[in-house]
């Protein structure tokens, strides 16, 4: 059984921010990713840990949080 993790990062210039979420294999290489456009309340909630990246998700993956930015990922069959 493969073990996958995910990591996320807020990216983009001022005025246009996105949350990039990437699923990583056991070597730490990205195998899937997606971006979600963020507004100011989303950014605030992420940086204060009110919301986690797992709530934004990646199609085809179930994300189990370790903290608001990273955790474990399971492929949905």
C-alpha positions in Angstrom: 0.0 0.0 0.0 1.3 3.4 -1.0 1.5 6.1 1.6 0.7 9.6 0.4 0.9 12.9 2.1 -0.3 16.4 1.0 1.2 19.8 1.4 -0.3 23.2 0.6 0.9 26.7 0.2 -0.7 30.1 -0.4 0.7 31.5 -3.6 0.2 34.5 -5.9 0.7 38.2 -6.1 -1.1 40.7 -3.8 -4.8 40.9 -4.8 -4.9 37.4 -6.3 -4.0 34.6 -4.0 -4.5 30.9 -4.4 -4.1 27.8 -2.2 -2.0 25.2 -4.0 -2.6 21.7 -2.6 -0.2 18.9 -3.8 -0.4 15.2 -3.1 3.1 13.7 -2.6 4.4 10.2 -3.0 6.7 8.5 -0.4 9.7 10.2 -2.0 8.2 13.6 -1.6 7.5 14.1 -5.4 4.1 15.6 -6.4 1.7 13.2 -8.2 -1.4 15.4 -8.2 -2.3 19.0 -7.4 -4.9 21.7 -7.8 -5.3 25.4 -6.9 -8.2 27.2 -5.2 -8.7 30.9 -5.5 -8.8 32.6 -2.1 -10.5 35.7 -0.9 -9.5 37.7 2.2 -11.7 35.7 4.7 -10.2 32.4 3.3 -6.7 33.7 3.8 -7.4 34.8 7.3 -9.1 31.5 8.2 -6.1 29.5 6.8 -3.4 31.6 8.5 -5.2 31.4 11.9 -6.0 27.7 11.5 -9.8 28.2 11.5 -9.8 26.3 8.1 -7.5 23.7 6.7 -6.4 22.8 3.2 -8.3 19.5 3.6 -11.5 21.5 3.4 -10.6 22.8 -0.1 -9.6 19.3 -1.2 -8.3 17.7 -4.4 -10.6 15.7 -6.7 -10.2 12.0 -6.2 -8.4 12.3 -2.9 -9.5 12.2 0.8 -7.3 14.5 2.8 -6.7 13.8 6.5 -5.1 16.9 8.2 -2.1 16.9 10.5 -2.3 20.7 10.6 -4.0 23.3 8.5 -1.4 23.0 5.7 -0.5 19.3 5.5 -1.4 15.8 6.3 -2.1 12.4 4.8 -3.9 11.7 1.5 -5.9 8.6 0.4 -6.9 7.9 -3.2 -10.7 7.6 -3.5 -11.6 4.5 -5.6 
